[in-house]
Amino acid sequence: MSEFRYLPMTEEDQQEMLQTIGVDQLEDLFADVPDDVKFQGQLEIEPALHETALMKEMNRLAGRNVNIKDYPSFLGAGVYEHYIPSVVNHMLLRSEFFTAYTPYQPEISQGELQGIFEFQTMICELTGMDIANSSMYDGPTALTEAAMMSCGVNKKKEILVSRAVHPESLEVLKTNAAGQNLHVIEVEEKDGLTDMDDLEAKYSENTACVVMQYPNFFGQLEDLERAETTAHQSKSHFIVSSNPLSLGILQPPGEFGADVVVGDAQPFGIPTQLGGPHCGYFAVTKKLMRKVPGRLVGQTTDENGERGFVLTLQAREQHIRRDKATSNICSNQALNALAASITMSALGKYGLEEVAEQNLQKAHYAAGVLQDAGFELETDKLFFNEFVVRLDTPAAEVNERLMEKGFIGGLDLGRFYENRRHDMLLAVTELRTKEEIDAFASALEESV
Amino acid sequence: MTTNGQPLIFEYSREGRRGHSLPELDIDKKDDLLPAALRRKKKADLPQVSELQLVRHYTALSRRNHGVDSGFYPLGSCTMKYNPKVNEDVARLPGFAHLHPYQPEGQIQGALELMYKLQRSLEAVTGMDQVTLQPAAGAHGEWTGLMLIRAFHEANGDTGRTKVIVPDSAHGTNPASAVVAGFEAVTVRSTEEGLVDLDHLRELTGDDTAALMLTNPNTLGLFERQITEMADIIHGAGGKLYYDGANSNAILGMTRPGDMGFDVVHLNLHKTFTTPHGGGGPGSGPVGVKQDLVPYLPAPVVQEKEGTFFFNWDFPASIGRVKPYYGNFGINVRAYTYIRTMGPEGLRQVSRQAVLNANYMLRRLEPYFDAPYKQHCKHEFVLSGSRQKKLGVRTLDMAKRLLDFGYHPPTIYFPINVEECLMIEPTETESKETLDEFCDAMIQIAKEAEDTPEVVQEAPHHTVLGRLDETTAARKPVLRYEKQEAVTT
């Protein structure tokens, strides 16, 4: 009998199969593996566990972590804790979705294809753009792909990017740009906002694109109007990375003339899970439709005139174009895109606006409470659900003390900026109650 | 166009319905927090549906989708094996699902321990010295690996290595990744036996060779027997060997890329290590390297000291970050759960049985279809539909006909060097009965191609939709729903 529940082959099956093949033993099927590269002995991995012991071990590992459901958390910085309607997980566990692959055979993949088509529509609605793809790995890689696309389309090599975008986005962008011999030029940040004078000074004929984040990494709302004017002085693209939840109340970048809007749909129904997997989105104007990386789903009809959906405009992609493809992206984050769609549908037209409004209100309430307690903020206006508080003590130390008091503090900005060791980036979502915010403010007072 | 099949979620929407239950705002609302110019003018027109409508809609969509749980899914090179349920349970434990990437190391020791042990397990499986868990998917891993090779050559002042050699049978991502990493992709031919043409490889290899990318077993399902000779050719010229791990399901515990001479490996955890494909993602594509490439890895990697786990950020020569945070942790949790379920002997059995299943199917089907390669296959094999094509039945038709039997068809028209190709990968989690039933269906279709070709040509007959018009979809793209204005009569 098989020792493993995932392996159905019996001794008898094996004998019959070997006989059909015409070999005496299974080893014969590996005769083409040269002896000097055959692996001898046993792989150095831990022994197999039966299901009960497995769960015990996994619970042990999970139990060694402090999770954000057990303590009120004020961490954000690109990854947010939000309300996830219970239905989301139930629908995601429909195994027809999660055990399927890329919908290569549309006749038996209509569920996935339609789900993505609906996702594309919702992203267009939120961002104010014409076209959205089926999703990307995450926000930072979506931003990077956008910049790469611009360099390709505009046949230029300079990427002008604000230092107020997420520092990890900036790092990913630089790694990619190095691969393609493109130049990343950073625009200075001042008090948590892009230095617009510096942007204007650095913009040139060689600029392929201007990249901004909105709300930016420090939570603040940039002057998109001014940035757009600069970005469109000559043939270059205006790329905006946006937290899609904020677009429930903010005028979307599409309305400010963005050519590309990217970001991460993680705030919609996707758990934080230590930073991945999340769900990048990628939206463009109609003009850039045929330049978009990744999968696109389009509507069509079947031979009886019935509406259906297919992967389309595939001539852009690696499996057709190989070394002429505009990107090497093969997969998307379909299941997470589905989670985002289900969440956006559950929230709906008014619910999404309400969540966004609550984030705005709660973050400002928290900022006010901290100001009243005597804390200095980087700014007390024009931010969405995050803001920077300036402390007398290094933020890393404060976070340790906060944990002792039962709070997961905000991001120590010293992690990314030498001169910001006393700055803490706080995120306040709809999940933080007034009580928690007030208690946090007191705890912070005692921790500095 | 008729739309009575399955409405879009937007078409259920009615003003005033809701599917959520938000907390009340427990503070006084202020109206002056945003200037009017920044406030959204027109609401995003998202659907308004009740919770049951939402559930019915997505349940209906799921019923119009075929997954591994629905039935056999022998999609070649994709390793559509069973995705264990317990993996999903583990990934949803709050201690894994609800961690924030910026929590201090002291708060996430369990997660770090898991990542460390997964790194070590994958190092053991591949024979590599250090694994990074950062890449998000296979193609992302390929590109990361090539960037590492590029950094290695550049650090040695070896800047003339501009070419990456890729076999004609390679996955499309290989040449695309090479280009995105700043290389020129050069194609090496396969022989009639389906293996890399060594003479051609020697011709192409020189002091401009940065790397050879190879899948072994290759996409034809054949083991590249001359792998050590190939390694010698490439290494002799100063190049590096890249292992595309898409086909690792054939080799677990049987042979290791590190022992074959490869310098860099990526693994697709969503293939070999049972994490779900999710309809196209998310996946995870860890990369393993030999010692001389370690300095260039993206930081951080997880290390251990006296029972404490920590991120090592000290990679001054690093190519830089390829993904935010620490990779697709949620997927990596599932893969580690699987590795702990199987253990070393279980993983070895996986590959042995995957290979046995594929060879069994090959031998059952070869009387009815052209089998271009005679050697034993590994975990997958290719057939050619050229015999059926002469009867007016294309491989696409046969694939569509398989849908009527409740199967997901094999990969078709890939690899591109086989005419009317069908690429079949059964995996080890399928029973002999399933393999037999599928073979019987294939044999029936081969007979239909002779006797009643129209039955195959007009397939599918039993799916929710017939064949879809992909030409119009591409020519006049409709990529989003537009609300129809009410028609007054």
Interface residues (C-beta under 8 A of the other chain):
Chain A: E3 F4 Y6 L7 P8 M9 T10 D13 Q14 E16 M17 L18 T20 I21 G22 V23 L26 D28 L29 F30 A31 D32 V33 P34 D36 V37 K38 F39 Q42 L43 E44 I45 E46 P47 A48 L49 E51 L54 M55 E57 M58 N59 R60 L61 A62 G63 R64 N65 V66 N67 I68 K69 D70 S73 L75 A77 G78 V79 E81 Y83 P85 V87 N89 H90 M91 L93 R94 S95 E96 F97 F98 T99 A100 Y101 T102 P103 Y104 Q105 P106 E107 I108 S109 Q110 G111 E112 Q114 G115 F117 E118 Q120 T121 M122 C124 E125 L126 D130 I131 A132 S134 S135 Y137 D138 G139 P140 T141 M148 H166 E168 S169 E171 V172 K174 T175 N176 A178 G179 Q180 N181 L221 L247 G248 I249 L250 Q251 P252 E255 P271 T272 Q273 L274 G275 G276 P277 C279 M289 R295 L296 V297 G298 Q299 T300 T301 D302 E303 N304 G305 E306 R307 G308 F309 V310 T312 L313 Q314 A315 E317 Q318 H319 I320 R321 R322 D323 A325 S327 N328 I329 C330 S331 N332 Q333 A334 L335 N336 L338 S341 I342 M344 S345 A346 L347 G348 K349 Y350 G351 L352 E353 E354 V355 E357 Q358 L360 Q361 K362 H364 Y365 K381 L382 A396 N399 E400 M403 I408 L411 D412 R415 E430 L431 T433 K434 E435
Chain B: M1 T2 T3 N4 G5 Q6 L8 I9 F10 S13 R17 R18 G19 H20 S21 L22 P23 L25 D26 I27 K29 K30 L33 L34 P35 A37 L38 R39 R40 K41 K43 A44 D45 L46 P47 Q48 V49 E51 L54 V55 H57 Y58 T59 A60 L61 S62 R63 R64 N65 H66 G67 V68 D69 S70 Y73 L75 C78 M80 K81 Y82 N83 P84 V86 E88 D89 V90 A91 R92 L93 P94 G95 F96 A97 H98 L99 H100 P101 Y102 Q103 P104 Q107 I108 Q109 G110 A111 E113 L114 K117 R120 S121 A124 V125 G127 A136 A137 G138 A139 H140 E142 W143 M147 R150 H171 G172 T173 P175 A176 S177 A178 V179 V180 A181 G182 E184 A185 L222 F223 R225 I227 T228 L252 G253 M254 T255 R256 D259 M260 G261 T274 P276 H277 G278 G279 G280 G281 P282 G283 S284 P298 I319 G320 R321 V322 K323 P324 Y325 Y326 G327 N328 F329 G330 I331 T337 I339 R340 T341 M342 G343 P344 E345 G346 L347 R348 Q349 V350 R352 Q353 V355 L356 N357 N359 Y360 R363 R364 Q375 H376 A399 K400 L403 H408 P409 T411 F414 E428 T429 E430 S431 K432 P460 T463 V464 L465 G466 R467 L468 D469 E470 T472 A473 A474 P477 V478 L479 R480 Y481
